[in-house]
Every structure is written in structure tokens, then in C-alpha cells.
Amino acid sequence: MTSRADAYLPALDRAVAHTRTWLTSLPGRRIPPRLSVDELADGLGGPLPDGPTDAGAVIDLLAECVEPGLMAMPSGRFFGWVIGGTLPAALAADWLTAAWDQNSGMRFATPGTVAVEEAAATWLLDLLGLPADADVGFVTGGTMANFTGLAAGRQQVLTDHGWDLDRLGLTGAPRVRVLVGEERHGTVDLALRYLGLGAPTPVAADAAGRIRLDALADALYAGSGPTIVCLQAGNLHSGAFDPLGPAIALAKQHGAWVHVDGAFGLWAGASPRLRHLVEGYETADSWASDAHKTLNVPYDCGIAIVARSRAVRDAMGIQASYLVHAEGPGDPLDKVPELSRRARGIPVWAALRSLGRSGVAELVDGLAGHARAIAEGIATVEGAEILNDVVFTQVCAAFGDDQRTRAVTARILADGTAWMSGSRWRGRDVLRVSVSNWSTDARDVALTVEAVRRAALAR
């Protein structure tokens, strides 16, 4: 008789085989998908079968039908958005996370997975040089990490001004000012919309996209009342970092909560060579990052860090008779928007354990080094212009006027050797390169530069 455990084996064996095929294809694979959604629909859709299908056959069908529609995002030549690959230990840990199937909201109910996440949280704070007693929550991504930090900020600044948000809600509350650099990421505005805080007040930025301290001072003096200042560690286009230490000090003089959006740039704090980029950021109140970017863990895993635990637990926590709260540093469900969630911190733990302190620094330094190498290579292409000082992992290039830049970008994407996104920055169309994958190497850099050269020389 086949046991229930044995029933999983054929499907898992097929999944392993298809995974190996996919991973071994990446070094030589063209980046774009071969088929569109509509072209894939027939194999995956149609009428729902009347009866069961063998689990192994389901996995074969899934892999075979989906494969032509996959973009090689885990490739070392994918630079289209700030999307990392997946470290080997993190991928395997993610498989275990799914197999263990733990709803990791409470320390009492799932001590195994919570212990892993708490260890990962301790390592994160140590590596990044952030307050050791800060709360760490594992959320879906950068958007919800920003949401969590800003929710804690909303809670705190309204409480400081005598408003009981939990009892009274936002109706009639003092207006919360949110000051942001004019080149912030759109997820900050999205999180503010979710929180009912409305549009932020933009503050002028310099040519690299960094918030200007004089403009921030003017904005702070121009108003009063509950205030949140949102700063940026890593501009989407230039990779530049706001002057975090001075900006935080200035905001604190006005009693503001300071949140740092460091979706990919927060990890500069783990590199002795690059830590100067985030100098002083440890004095902020909350920080957001996306572990699937620079740290290279699987989707989905954002990291929300809040220095003032009372604020985030008041904003996110819940008490109910059916929940069993254990002794200790708060339940995971008190630090994130969800009650039910997978143990996202396990792949983070695996990534950190496999790399160690020096390995994380080498990973971050390597990404920044490859970005500089790509920029240096593109700069040798006739008509190319590098538009930013490459301080971290972002490169922006143009090829004359907007029309030619768009044409070069289109030819690069059609070529398929590498993938880079077109964008628009400071009034110009640009080719934007985001180096985020642990597997990118010198060969990938050389192939990418040559692909850009071919596209630029084509007529």
C-alpha cells in the first residue's frame, strides 16, 4: 500500500528533474520568453478535467507548457529591473519551507520556523549595523516593507500628538505630513495610499536624485504637526543614496519619524567598502528592504525593520482568544500585516548562513563592481554616454537623442543576449542597467557590453 508520504514522491521527482533542466539552461539561454500569454493559454487552460490527473503528469504538463513563457530572470545577464537570482542554499531552504508548511505567525505554535527567523533577524541587524533591539518582520516585498515601517510611523506620530488612532481612526485626526525626495520609488506613494495618508510632499533632489538638505530644511520649517520623513538608500536610476545621517538629524530636530526605503541599497551597510553610503542610517526609526534583490533569496521576501517595537506592534498586532501567545520577544504576527504566512525568513537564514559575513560583503561588492565594469564597457561604445556616477549597482546610459536611445534599447531586447529596461530619467530616455544577480560574472559582463555595442552600431 502506498503511504500518504509516498504519494508526494513522483511529483517531487519530476519537479526536481524540471528544476535541473531549467537551471542548467540559464548560462546559455536567451533572456526573453519565446511565447506570449495568449500563445500559452491552450496548453494550460481549456475545460477543467472531469476527473483526477496523476500528480507527476500534472508537473510534467506544467513545466512543459510554462517553460516557453519563462523569462530568464535568474540569468547572470538579466539587468532589466532590480531583481536578484536565487542562491543555492536559499532555493533549497525555500523548498523545505513549502514542504514543512508552517503558518509561522506564533512562537508557541511553530517554534522551529520562528527560531530560524529570529536567528536571521539577529544576523540581519548585526550585518547592517542597525539597533540590536529593533523588530524585524518578513513581508511579501519592498512595498509591504515600506507599508509596515510607515504604518509604525503613522501610529507613533499621531500618538505623540495626542490622537488615539486605534479608537478614532483617521477621520478628524491631525494631518500627517510626509516629506519625500522627488525621486523616491513609487511604492512609497503606494504604501501611503494604502495607509490613507494621501500624496506626500516632494522635496527637491540634486542631479543624482539625492534629497537636498536645504530643501528638506525648508520643507520641515514650512509646516508643523505629525511628520514623517522618508529617505532613500539607492536611487532607482542612479543608485545614489540620500545624505542619510545629516537628513535624519535634521528631521529629528523637528520630531519627525524617519523611514529609510532601502529596497536594494540597504545592503551597502553590510560592506566595509560601501558602508560610507549609508553612514548614519542606524539613527532612523524604520527601514525597508527586499531580500530577493541584493541578498538573492526566492520570491517573496521583504524585510521590515522598526527600531521602536511598541509602534510597530501597536500598528500591526492583534489580540484574540484563540491565539496562543508564548513568552518572548513578540510573535511574528505582531510585526507584519498578515496573520497567515509562510516562513519567509528561512531562505534569508539559509542565504546568510551559507555566505557568512565576508560572503555577504563579497556579494554586495561584486554586484557594484560588475555595474562599474558594465558602465566602463558601455562608455567605450560609439555615441554612448553614462549619465550617472556608478556608486552602487545602477547604471543609466543614453545614445544621443531620445529616439536613438529607444532604438538601441529595442535592439538590445530583441537580441536577447542580455535584458535591460528602458526608462526615463531627468527628462531623458535612458537604458537602465540593474546588477542584482549573484551569478553574474566577467563573461556575462563581456557578453552584455558586446550586445550593447551591436545594438548601438546597427542602423
N, C-alpha and C positions, 0 to 999 in steps of 0.2 A: 504494500500500500504506500502510495506517495504521501509524505507528510506535507503539512502546510508550508514548512520551511523549504522543502524541496521544490515546491511549486514555483518559487521565485527563480530557481537556477537557470532554466532555459532562457528566460527573458534577460536575466542579468548577463549570461554568457554572450548573448547576441549584442547586448549593449556595449560590453567590453570590446568585442570584435569591431563594431562600427566606430567606437571611440578611437581605437588604434588606427583604423583606416583614415579617419578624419585628421588626427594629429600628425600622422606621417605625411599627409598630403600638403601640409601647410608650407614647408620650406620652398616648394616649387609651384605652389598654386597661385593662379591669378586671383586678385583680390575681389573683383565684383561677383555677385551672384550671376548664374547663367540664365535663370528663368525668373519671370515675374510672379506675383501672387496669383494673378488670373491664370497663368500657364500651369501653375501647380495645383490649382483647385480640383481638377478632375480626379487626380490620384488620391487626394486626401478627403474629398467631400463626397457628394452624392448621397443617396439614401442611407440612413443608418441601418446596418445589417440587422436582420430579424433575430439572429441568434449569436452565440458567443464565437469569438475567434481566438485561436491559440495565442498565448501571450508572446511567445517567441516570434510568431509570424507578424504580430502587431508591431513589434520593434523593428523587424526587417522592413516592413512596409513604411513605417515612419521614417527610418533612416534613408531608405532609397528614394522616397518621394521628396523629402525635405532637402537632401544634400545639394541638388542643383540650385536651390534658392538660398543657400548659405553664403553670406559674405565672410571672407577670411579675416574677420576682426582679430582673431588671436595671432595673426601673422606678424612677424617682425617688420613687415613693410606696410603695416596699416597705421596711418597717421591722420586719419580723417577727422576724428573727434578725440577728445581726451578719454580714450578707452584702453585700459591695460589688457594684458593677456591673463593667463592663469598659471601661477606657479604650480609645479607638480604636487607638492605636499598639500597645497590649498585645494586643488582639484580632488585629490583622493579624500581629503577630510570632508569636502562637501558631499561626496558620495556617502560617506559614513553618516553624516548629519541627516541626510534623507532617509537612510536605512534605519537609523535609531528612532526617527520620527517622534522627537520630543517637543512638546509645546513648552518652550523654555521661558515662561513668564514668572515662575515662582521658585525660590530656592528650596522650599520644602518638597515640592513635587518632582523636580528634576535636578537634584544636586549635582549629578555628573556633568551635565552640559553647562549648568550655571557656574560650576567651579572652573571649567575651561574658559568661559567668557570673562570671569573675574580675573583670572590669571592674565588673559590677553589684555584686559583693560589696564592692569597694573603695568605691564610691559609697555603699552602704548604711552601712558603718561610719563614713564621713565625715559623712553626713547625721545619723546618730543619735548621733554623738559617742561611739562605742564604740571600744575599743582597736584601733588600726590593724593590729595583727598577729594579731587573732582569726581563727579559722577560721569560714567561712560555708558551710553546706550547704543545698541546696534539696531539701526533702522534700515529702510529699504535703499536709500541712496542720499545723494547730496541735497536734494530738495527737502526730504524729511529731516535730514540733519539740521539744515537751516531752520526749518519749521520748529524743531524741538528747542534749539537754542533761542530763537526769537520768542517762542511761547513762554519760556522761562523768563526772558527779559520783560515781556509784557506783564507777566504776573508780578515781577519784582517792582517795576517802576510804578505800577498802579497802586500796589500795596504801600510803597514809600509815600505816595501822595494821598493816602487815607481812603482808597477805594477798594471795596470788597468785591473783587471780580467774580469769585465763585458764587456769591449770593445775588449780586446785582447784574452780572453780565456787563456788556459794553455799553448798553443804552444809557445815556446820561453820564458816562464816565468822562474824566478829563481826556482830552485829545492826546494820544501818544505820538510824539514827533519821532519819525525815523529818518535819520540822515544817512545817505549812502553816496558813495562815489558815483559819478555819472557813467562810469564804465563797469558798474557791478554786473554780475551774472543775472540773467533773467529769473533764475529760480529764487532769488531773494525777493523780487516783486511778487512772485507766485506764492511764496510762503506768507508774505504779508497779506495777500489777498485772502488766503485760507484763514488767517488769524483775524480777519475783519479790521485790519489796521489801515487799509486803503493804500494809496500810492505814496511812496516815500518822497522825501525832499532830496533831489540830486545836488551833489556838491561837486564843484569843478575839479577836473583831473588834469594832470600835466600831459605832455606829449606821449608818455609811455603808458598812460592810463592810471597812474597813481593819484590818489586823492591828494589835493593840495592843502597843506596845513593852514595857510592863510584863509582859504575859502571855508575850511571846516571851522576855524575860529569865528569867522563872520557869521556862519550859519548857527553856531551854538549861541552866540550873543544875541542873535536876531529873535530868539524865542525863549520860552520857558516852559515849565511843566514837565511831565513824564517824557523822557527822551531815551531813545536807543540809537547808537551809532553802529553801523555795520561796515566793517573794513574787509579788505580783500588780500588774501595771500595767494597770489598767482593770477594775473590778468589773463583772460581767455585768449587774447591775441598776442600780447607782448610777453606774457609770463611775468611781468613786473609785479612787485609787491608794494602795497601801501607802506608809508613810513610808520610801521605799526607802533613801536614804542612811543614816539612823540605824539602820535594821534590818540593813542589810548590815554596817555597822561592828560592831554588836553580835554578829552571827553570826560574823564573822571573829575576834573575840576568843576564840571557842570552837573555832576551827579548822574551822568548817563550810564546806562548799561552798554557794554561794548561786546559785540559779536564779531567773530572773525570767520569769514567764508573762505575756507582753505581746501576746497574740493580736491585739488591735486597738489597745491603748493604747501599745504601744512607740513608735508614730509620733508621739506627743506630743513626743518628743525632736527631731523634725525641724522643730518650730515654735518660733520665738523667743518667741511669746506663751504657749505652753503648756509649754515645756521645764521650767518650775519643778515640774511634776507628777512628773517623773522624776529630779529632782535627785539626784545621787549614784549613779544606777543603773549608771554605767560601771564602778564598782568591784566589781560582781558577777562571777561566774565563767561564767555561761551565760545566754542569753536566747532566748526563742521568740516567733515572730510568724507571722501568717497573711497572706500578701500579697494574697489575694483579698478580704480585708476592707478595711482602711483604704486600702491602696495601689491597689485596684481592678484587679487582673490576673485573668485567667481561672482557673478551677479547673484542676488542683490545684497549689497552690504555697505551702508553708510555708517558713519560714526559721529554721534552727537556727544560732545563733552561740555559739561557745565560745572563751573567752579563752585557755585552756590547750590548745594544739593537741595536745600529747602525750596528754592524757587522752582526747580525742575520737577520735584516731587509734588509740589502743590499744583503745578500746571498739568502734569501727566498722570499722577497717581490715582488710584481708586481703592475704596474700601467696600467690601461686600462680605456677607456672612458665609458664603460658600467658598471664599478664597482663604487659603491657609497660609498665613504669613510666618515665616521662620525668623529666628533671631539672626541678626547680621546686618550688613551694610545696605539694606533696602532690597526689595525684589526688583528684578529686571522690568517688570510691567510698570513700575513706578517711574521709569526713566525714559520711556518711549511711548508713542501714540497707540501702540497695539497691545491687546491682551494675548491674542493668539499669534504666535510667530515661530518660525524655525530658529534654530540656534545659530544665527549668522556669525557669531563671534568665533565659532570653531575653526572655520577656514582662516580667520585672522590669526588665531593662535598658531595654527599649523604653519602659516607663512612666516610668522615671527620666529617660531622655534627652529624652522629649517634654515633661516637666514642668519639669525643671531644679530647682535648689534652691528658688527662690522659688515655683515652681508646686506643689511638694510641700507647702511651708508653707501656701500658699493653700488647697490641697485639705483639709488637716487642719483648718485654722482654719474653713473653710467648713462642714465636717461638724459641728463643735462649735457653730458659730453657728446652723445650722439646728436643731440639737437644742434650743438655748436658745429659739429662736423658736417651735418646736412646744410646748415647755413653757409659755411665756408665753401662747400661744393657748389651750391646754387649760385653763390656770388661770382663764380668763375664762368657762369653761363652768359653768353652774349645777351645784353639787354635786361638782365635780371638785376633787381635791387632788393636788398634785405632792408626791411623797414623798421626793425626793432633791434635793440640791444639784447642779445640772446643770453639772458641771465639764468634761465631755468630750462624748461622743456618745450617752449613755444617758439615758432619761427613764422614770421609773416614776410612774404615776398610779393613783388609786383614785377610786371614785364612791360613797362611803358604805360600806355593809357589803359583805361578800364576794359575796353573792347579786346585788346590783345591779351590782357591778363585772364579774362574769361575764356578766351580761345585756348590759351595754353593749359588752363585748368581742365577744360573739357577734354583736351587731347590726352592729358595725363590719366584721367579717369577712364577714357576709352582704351588706353594702352593696357591698363590692368596690372602692370608690374607693381605699382605702389598706389596707395589711396590717400589723397589729401583733399580736404574740403575747401571749396571756395567760400569766401566770406567778404564782409565789407567792414573796413576799419578806418576811422578818422577820415571819412569822405572818399576812400579809395577802395576799389575791388582788390582783393588780395588772395593769394594762395596761402592757406594756413596749414602749418605742419605741427602736429602734437605728438611728441615722442613719449609713449607711455608703456611700452611693452618690454618686459624683462628679457625677451628672446631676441630683440633687435641687436644685430651685431654689425661689424665693419662691412661684411658682404652686403647686408641689407642696405646700409647707408650708401655704398657704392652703386648698387643697382638702382636705388631711388634717385640719386643725383643724375645718373645717366638717363633715367626715364624723364626727368625734368628737362634735361638737355635736349633729348629727342623732340619732346613736345615744343620746346621753345624754338628750335631750329626749323621745325616743319612749317610749311607755308601752304 
